[in-house]
Amino acid sequence: MGLSGESGVMRSEGSLKSRSYLPLVATSIGHFTNDGTLFLVPVIIDLVASLYGTGTLVVTTSLVLFYLSTAISANLLGPIIDRRRLQAVTMVFGIIILSSGLIMYSVAVRGVMVPVFMILSSVTAGVGASFYHPTGSSILQSYYRGGKLGRYLGINGSAGSLGRAIYPSLLFLVGVLLVSNSSSIIFFGLLGIFLSVFMFLGIRKYEDGDGSISSDPGKVLGKSSETGTGRSPTVGRGVILLAVVSLFRTMTFFGIVSWIPEYLTFSRGVGTSILLGYTMTLMFSGGIVGQLVIGRFVENHDKRSALVATTLISAGLMFLYLISSSWLSLVMLGLFGFFNFSAFPIFMSMISDYVPRGSTTSSNALVWNLGGTGGQAIGPLVVALLIGGEYNGLSFAFEVLLLLAVLSVVIVLVLPKPPRTSRAQIFG
């Protein structure tokens, strides 16, 4: 009888251990799907502009509305998601909406009411894209404890980088196989819906069985959130300043990234071909390794120093890309992707330092959506104003944004020191 009881305990522990990676696997599939689909949007908008001679006004409006919708939506629902512990449901639901928006773009690619469907698709896809980062990150922040959070965020972020790296090239390859680009867009929309259902099956078991997302944040931390954790469950100075840093950093770099397809098409003569997809893949591929490396780095070093370093190095590499040519420019673009697309584990691990586990969705949405995606909405608009309707002014616009990126690191200097002790700190 004693042996039977002991065996039951061992089976229970083994079952729990075997399921310990379910949140990482499910959220990584979500990150792969979300970011792959999300980063198809600028490519599709460029494709429509090339096919039908769409002017910069429609292109700018589509990009701004897409990023603005992403910035706002999850912030409105973040407190409700935290309070009712709806992270998994809304994460999956968001990817389904994003995929539906992608399918809507196929109508514009077919030449049907192009400006109307460009704008409607952008708003729909933007609303869907708003949910993954705050909810997926909240699940990881709640479940994985201790000093290994950075590496798990890095693995998760690397999956997102893999999606954004291969989707642009696959869009054109699948388009060849399915005869048309519109059919390829529909294919990726349906793929997103399929993967979201598969992902939910894994994360649903995790929520039902583990309960850490459903439990009180104070209990998840091992102590009451009112008794000396050093962190308030409400949004504080650290999170607000981090959102400002995210806004300026993302405004500069995504202002550039969102217009890179047009820069390659009109300034470097790449055109809307598989070569455009390969070049975009090269840029995004850097983040696959970069997030793994930076994720491990922030576990043992000052996260603020990592934020400063990746920002300055990214700016320098993009400038070198603009003034170089041939194979050297491609090397600079790939290295730019390594450092620029590695911000996810830095920002999200810093948020987990500032607020308790289990109540991070609102803070994640503030930093990554209102700050980061708000910057994505402003960045393309700034570029549009600088180029004045002429695509040949993109290089100058990019250089202006790079200068702003360098200046933005000053804000990092006033970020409060996280409660957790770190090594190799360069501030305070």
N, C-alpha and C positions, 0 to 999 in steps of 0.2 A: 504493500500500500504506500509505504514511504517512497519506494522506487518509482511508483507510478506518479506520485505528486512531483518528485524531482524531475522526472521526464517531462511532465507538463510544463514546469518552469523553464526547462531547457528549450522546449519547442517554442514557448512563448518568446523567450529571449532571441532564439534564432530567427523566428519570424519577424520580430521587430528589427533585428539587425539587417535582415535581407531586404527590408523595406526602407531602410534609412536613406537610400539614395533615390527613392521615388520622387521626392520634391525636386531634387537637382535634375533628374532625367526629364520630368514633365515640364518644368519651367525652362529647361534648356531647349527642348523641342519648341516650346512657345516662343523663346527668344529667336531661335533660328527662323521660324515661320514669320513672326512679326517683323523682324528687321529685314529679312529678305523681301517681303512684300512691300514694306514701307519704302525701301530704297529703290524699288522699281518705279515709284511714282515720278521722280524727276526724269528718269529715262523715258517713260511713256509720254510725259508732257513734251519732252524734246522731240520724240518721234512724231507726235501730232503736229508740232510746230514745223517740222521739216516736210511732212507730207502735204500740209494744207496752207503753208505760209502764214501760220498763226503769228500775230504780232506780239511784241513784248508785253502789251497791256494784259492780254488774256493769259499769257504764260505767268506773269507776275501775280495776277489775281489768283490763279489756280494754286501756285506755290504758297502764297501768303495764307489763303483760306485753309489749305491743307494743314499747314503747321499751326495756324491759329486755332483751328478746331481741336487739334491734338493738345495744345497748351491748356485749353479751357475745360474740356469735358470731364476728365478725371478729377480735376480740382473741385468741381461742383459736387461730385459723388464721393470723394475720398473719405470724409467723415462718416458717411453712411456705410461705406465698405468696411471701414475699421470697426465701427460699432456693431455691425451685424455679422462680421467675419465672412464677407462674401468675396474674398480675394480670388479663390479658384474659379468661382462661377463667372465673375466679371472679367477675369483674365481670358477665359475661353470665349466668352460672349464678344469681347472686344475684337479678337482675331477673326471671328465669324463676320462681324460688321466690316472690318478692314478688307477681308477677302471679297465681300459683296461689293464694296466700293471699287475694288480692282476690276471686277467683272463689268461694272458700269463703264469703266474707261474704254472697254472694247467697242462700245457703241460710238464713242468719239473717234476712235481709230478707224472705224468704218466710214467716217465722214458724215454721220448723222447729227445734225444740230451741234456742231463741234464746240462752240463756246459754252452752250448750256450744259452739255454732258461733261465737259471738262470741269466746270465749277461744281456741279452736283456730285460728281464722282470724288472730287477733292474734299468736299465737306464730309461726305459719308466715310471715305477712307480715313480722314483725319480724326473723326470721332472714334472710329474703331481702334486706331493706332494709339489712342491716348491711354489705354488701360493696361497694356502689358507691363511697362517698366515699373510703375508704382506697385502693382499687385504682385507681379512675379518676384520683385525684389523683396517685398514685405514677407512673402512666404519663406524665402531663403533667410532673411534676417531673423525671422521668428524661430525657424527650425534649427539652424546651425549656430552653435554657440562657440565661445572661446576665440582663440587667435587664428582659427582656420577659416573664418568667414571670408577673408580676402581671396583665398584660392578658389573657394566655391563660387564667389561672385565672378572671379576671373574665368573659370570654366564656363559658367553660364554666359558671360559676356562674349567669350570666344565663339560659342555656338551662334550668337547673334551676328558676330563678324563673319562667320562662315556663310550664313544665309545671305547677308548683304553682298558678300564677295562673289558668290556663284550665281545668284539670281539674274543679274544683268546679262551675263553671257548666255545663261540657259534660256533667257527670254527669246533671244534671236535664234539659238539653235533649235529650240522647240518650234519656233515660228517657221523654220525651214521644213521641219518634219510634218507640221500640221498645215503647211501651205501658206498660212497667213499669220501676221503678228496679232491680229485680234483673237484668233483661235488660241494662240499661245497665252495671251493675257487671261482668257477664260480658264485655260488649263491651270494656271497658277492660282487663280481665285478658288477653283474647286479643290485644288491640293491643300490650300490653307484651311478650308472648311473640314476636309477629311482629317488633317493632322490635329485640328483643334478638338475633334471628337475623341481621337485616340489619346490625346494629352489629358483630356478630362477624366478618362477612365482611370488613369494612373493617379492623378492628383485627388480624385474623389476618394479613393481608397486611403490615401494618406490622411486626408482630413477626418474621415470617419474613424480611422484606427488610432491616429496619434493624438489628435485633440489639441496640439500646441497652438494652432491658429485660433482654435475656438476657446482657449483658456484665457484667464485674466493675464494682462501683460506683466503684472507684478509677480504672479506665480511662475510665469515663464522665465523671468529673471532670477527666480529663486528667492525673491524678497518682495515685499510690498512696494509698489511704485511710489508710495507716499513716505517711505521710511529709508531715506539715505542712499538711494541709488545714484544720486548726484545728477540725475537727468529727469527733466519734466516731461510728462506725456504730451504736453502741449508744445506748439511750435515756439521755439526760443530764438535767441539772437544768433546762435551758430547756424541754425537751419536757414534763417532769413538771409544772412550774409552769404551762405553757400549757394542759395538760390540766385543771388545777385551775380556771384562769380560764374555760375552756370549760364546765366543769361548772356553776359558779355562774351564768355568763351565760345558759346555755341553760336551766338550772333555772327561772330567773325568767321569761324571755320565753316559753319554750315551755310553761311551766305556764299562762301566760295564753292563748297561741295555741291550745293543745289544747282549752281550754274555751270559746273564743270562739263556736263554733257554738251551744253551750248558752246562753251569755250572750245572743246575738242572738235565740235562739228563745224563751227564758223571761223574760228581763229587758227586752228591747227589742221583744218582740212580733213579730219578723220571721217566725217559723214556719219549717217545713222546705219552702221554696218556692224558685223561681228567684231570688227576692230574696236569700235566704241565699247562694246560689251567687255572685251578683253582688258581694255585700259581701265575701265571702272572696276573690274574684278581685281586687277593688280592693286589699285589704291585701297580697296576694302580688305584685301587679303592680309595686309599688314596687321590689322587689328586681331586676327585670329591668334597669332603668336603674342602680339603685344598685350592683350588682355590677360593671358596666362602669366606672362612675366611680371606685369605691373600688379596683378592680383596677389602674387606671392610677395612682391616687394613691399606693398603697403601693410603686410602683416607685421613686419619688423622695423619699419622706418616711418618717419613722420609723413603722414599723408599730405600735409600742406606742401612739403618740399617736392613730393611727387607731382602735385598739381602744377606748381610753378615750372618744374623742369619739363614736363610733357607739353605745356603750353608754349614755352619759349622755343623748344626744339621743333615743335610742329610748325611754328611760324617761320623759323629759319629754313626748314626743309621745303615748305611751299614756295618761299621766295626763290630758292635755288632752282626749283622746278620751273618757275616762270621764266627765268633768265637762261635756262639751259635747253639743250635739244638732244635728239637722238636717244641712245641708250642711257645716257647720264640722266636725262630728265625722267625716264621711267624708274630709275633707281631712286631718285629723290621722291617721286610720287609714292612708291611702295613704302619707303621709310616714313614719309608723312603719315600714311595710313597706320603704321605701327604705333606711332606716338599719339596721333590725334584721336583714333578710335579706341583708346585705352582708358578713357575717363570713367567709364561705367563702374568698375570696381573701386575706384578712388572715391567718387561721390557717394556711392551707396554704402560703402564701409564707414565713411565719415558720418552719414546720417545715423547709422546704427550706433555710433559713439555718442550722438547727441540726444537720441530719444530712446525710450524703452522698446524692447521687442514686442511684437503683437499690436503695436499702434503706430506703425511706420508708414502706412499707405498714404496718409495725408501729407506727411513730410516728403515722402518720395515724389508725390505728385507736384508738390510745391517746387522742389529742386529740379526734378527732371522734366516735368511737363510745363509748369508755368515759367520756370527759369530757362531750362534747356530748350524746350520746344517753342517757348515764347521767343527765344533767340533765333530759332529756326524760321519763325514767321517774320521777324524783323530783318534778318540778314538778307534774304532774297530781295526785299523791298529796298534796302539800302543799295544793293548792287544795281537794281533797276534805276534808281534815281541817279546813280553815278554814271551809268552808261548812256542815259538819255535816249533810249530807244535804238541805240546802235550796238550791235554785238561786238564790233571791233574795239569797244572800250572796256571789255571785260578784264583784260590784264591790268589796266590802271585801277579798276575798282577792287580787284583782288589785293593789290599792293596797299591800298588805303585800309582795307579790313585787317590786313596783317599788322599794320601799325597799331590799330586799336587792340589787337590781341596781345601785343607786347605790353601795352599800357594797362590792360586788365589785370595783370598779375599783382598790381599794387593792392588790389582788394583782398587778395589772399593773405597779405601781411596782417590784416586786422581780424582774421578768423580766430575765434577762441581756441585755446589748446584743448583737444579732446580729453575727456576724463581718464581714458586709458593711457597707461605709460607706454611710450614708444622709444625705440632707440634711434640714434643718428638724427636727432632733431636739429633743425637749423633756425627755428624761430623760438623766441621766448624761453 
